[in-house]
Amino acid sequence: MGEFELRSYQKEVVERALKGENVIIWLPTGGGKTRAAVYVARRHLETTANAKVMVLVNKVHLVDQHYTKEFEPYLGSGYKLMKVSGDSQEKDFFGIVVQDNDVIICTAQILYNALINKEEAKHVELSDITLLIIDECHHTHKESVYNKIMRCYVEKKLKGQRRIPQILGLTASPGTGGAKVLEEAVNHVLEICANLDSVIVSTKNYTPELEEKVPRPQKTFDIVEKRTADPFGDHIKWMMQQIHGFMSLPPDVRLRECGTQEYEADVVILEQRGVSQDNRLLAQCALHLRQYNDALLINDTLRMMDAYRSLEEFYDTKVITAIDGTDYFLVGLFQENQVELKNFAADPRYENPKMAKLESTLLGQFGPDVQSRGILFSRTRRSTRCLLDWVQKNRTLQKAGIKAAILTGAGNGITYMTQNEQADTIRNFRNGILNLLISTSVAEEGLDIPECNLVVRYGLLTNEIAQQQASGRARARDSQYSVVAQKGGREIRREHINEYLEELTGKAIARVQSMSEHEFRRKVRMQQKFLVFATFFFADRKTEKKNRHAASSIRILCRNCFAEVASGSDFKLLENAHYVNVNPDFKNRYKLGVKVVLERRFEDWEPGCTVSCNNGNCNKDWGFEMKYRKVAILPNLAIKNFALETPDGRITVKKWKDVPFMVEEFTFEQYCSDFFPDLFD
C-alpha cells in the first residue's frame, strides 16, 4: 500500500473520526478532504473486525476518479476494492459485490436501490457497512438520494438499532440553505448535521497552514459599461410586444421585464395556464416568448449573432410544424423581421462589450510564452458552445496560445457530453494539450482538475456554494478569480450577496461548533425526530395524491396540438425507471424519427428511434422506442411532453412522480401473456 502523511490541519479534522465518531469534514476545495477520508478508511480497516467501507458520490464520473486517484493507490494492495456505477454490470449483483469486497465506491443511487431491493443478489443492509463516506455531503437534504439513505439510517438509530455504520461526510461548504440571517443559517447547518447524524469539524489550530496550502485567489471585478445602443435587443422586445398584443394577455397577468429570468418564469407559468385552459393560442405564444427571452439573455451575455442563431434554429423547426393560425402568425412574425434582425446582429458597432472585456481578462493570463491554465464558467450548454466558437475564431486569443474545449454534464442528449468525452477533455487539460476549459457547473464540484491560474465566472447567477467551489479551482500561486459583468448588473449584486453568505456560513458553523455537547445532541435529536415524522407524513400525502384518480380516468393529450393520444391506464413502470405505453394501438399515434444512440449498454433493453406526434404537422417530440428483452417494442415517454385531462381539470407535470394516479409495474410475463396469448394457453 502507498504510504502518505496527512498535513497538520488534516490530522486535526480526522481526530474525532478516528475515535469512531460521526463527522462532517469541512475544508475548502483543494484542502485534501478525500485524502483525509482515505486515511480514516485505512485506519478503520486496520482496527475494525469485518470492516466494510462504502464511499458514496453524487456524480458518475467521481466513481472512477476517487477509485483511481485516491483509494486504489493507498488501499489497493492490502484490501479488495470495487467501483460500481450505473454503467457497471456489477450493480446487478451489488449485494454479492458488497460481501466480497472491503471497499466499495459507488453512486448513491446504487446503494439506495440495493437498500430497497429484496432480491438476495442485489440487496444490501446498512448493517453490512461499517464506515459510510459521503462525498459532497451538503447535498444531504430534502429529497436527494443522500438524504433518502440517511433517513433509513436515522430511523434505525431512533429505533435503537446498534449495527449501523460510522458516517464520514465531506464538504467544501454546507451553505446557508437560502437563509439570510444567522439564526436561520445555524438551523440549516444543524439540519445538515442531523441528516448526517454527525458533528461538523474544521481546523482551529492550523489555519495558517491551510491558508498556505490552499491560497485564496486574487478576486477582480472586470466591469463594463452598459451598451450605448442595442437595436438588436430593442427589435426583439418590439416583436415580443406584438405577441403580447396578439394573444390579448388575461387581465390578471402581469409579465415582468423582458430579458430577465423573472420574465422566463412568468411565461413558463403562462404556457402551463394555456394548456390547462385548453387555450392553444396562449400556450404557443408563451412558448415563443420564452424563445425570444432566451435570445435577449444570450444577447446580454454573448454575441448578437449567437442570439440570432438561437431564434433561427427554433423557427427552422416551427416552419414545418405549423398547424393553425396561431402558428402561422408567430412564424410569420419572425420571417418578416428575420433579415432586419440578422443585419443588426452582424453590425460590429453594437456588439456586446462584455466579450471585449472577457478577451482582455483572458489575455491578462494567457500568452505565447506563458504556461497558464484557466476555467471559464458559463450558465448553459449553449453558452459554452458559443464561447468556444468565439475563442476559436478570435485571432488575438489564438495568437495567445489558448487551446480551449467545453466541459459540460454527462447525459444522453446531443447537447450533452458522454462520460468518455468528459474524461478525455480533463485528461487533455491535465496534460497541457488544452489550457482553457469552458464549463457549466459540472467543473465546480468534485472533479479532479489541476491547479488553475485563472477562473472566470461569466454571466452567472448561482448560490454561495457554487461560488466557493468555482473560486477553489484557482489554486495556483497568484491565481486570479474574475467576475466579468455589467456595471450595476445582477451578476455583481449576486457575487456580493454570495460573499456575505459565505461569511454567514462560517459564522453559523462556528455557532454550532460552540454549542455544548448536550445542547447540540438535543437539537440534532429533535431535528431527526421531525425528519422521521415528516418522512411518514409526506409518504402518506404522496400515496394519497397517487391514488387521487384511477389511471383509466386520465386522458393523455399531446402538449402541442392537444390531441388525445392515450389513457393513463396504458402506461406501466418498467424496472422502476421507464414509463412505457403498452397499448398496441398507440403505435398509430406516433411517427418514428432518428435512431437513438446511447454511450452505455443495458442488460435488458436497447434504444430504438425517437417518437413524435403524427397529428398533422404537429411532430411534437415525445420520447423514444425501446426494445425490451429483444421482443417487446415499448414507447418510453417523457410526461413533460403531454397534458393530463383529469376529473379535476387539465394539468401538466414535469416528472412522472408527480402524476395524480398510480402507474402499475410492468411485468414481462404479463406483457407476453397479453400480446402472445397463443404461446401461453
Secondary structure as UniProt FT lines:
FT   HELIX           8..18
FT   TURN            19..20
FT   STRAND          23..26
FT   TURN            29..30
FT   HELIX           33..47
FT   TURN            49..50
FT   STRAND          53..57
FT   HELIX           60..66
FT   HELIX           67..71
FT   HELIX           72..75
FT   TURN            76..78
FT   STRAND          81..84
FT   TURN            86..87
FT   HELIX           89..93
FT   HELIX           94..100
FT   STRAND          103..107
FT   HELIX           108..116
FT   TURN            120..122
FT   HELIX           126..128
FT   STRAND          131..134
FT   TURN            135..136
FT   HELIX           137..139
FT   TURN            142..143
FT   HELIX           145..158
FT   TURN            159..160
FT   STRAND          166..171
FT   TURN            177..178
FT   HELIX           182..196
FT   STRAND          199..201
FT   HELIX           207..213
FT   STRAND          218..224
FT   HELIX           231..247
FT   TURN            251..252
FT   TURN            258..259
FT   HELIX           261..276
FT   TURN            277..278
FT   HELIX           280..301
FT   HELIX           304..318
FT   TURN            319..320
FT   HELIX           325..345
FT   HELIX           348..350
FT   HELIX           353..363
FT   TURN            364..365
FT   TURN            368..369
FT   STRAND          374..377
FT   HELIX           381..393
FT   HELIX           395..399
FT   TURN            400..401
FT   STRAND          404..407
FT   TURN            414..415
FT   HELIX           419..431
FT   STRAND          436..439
FT   HELIX           441..443
FT   STRAND          454..458
FT   HELIX           464..471
FT   TURN            472..473
FT   TURN            477..478
FT   STRAND          480..486
FT   TURN            487..488
FT   HELIX           490..514
FT   HELIX           517..546
FT   HELIX           551..553
FT   STRAND          555..558
FT   TURN            559..561
FT   STRAND          564..567
FT   HELIX           568..570
FT   STRAND          571..574
FT   TURN            575..577
FT   STRAND          578..581
FT   HELIX           584..589
FT   STRAND          590..595
FT   STRAND          605..613
FT   TURN            616..617
FT   STRAND          621..628
FT   TURN            629..631
FT   STRAND          632..637
FT   HELIX           639..641
FT   STRAND          642..646
FT   TURN            647..648
FT   STRAND          649..651
FT   HELIX           656..658
FT   STRAND          664..665
FT   HELIX           668..675
FT   HELIX           677..680
//
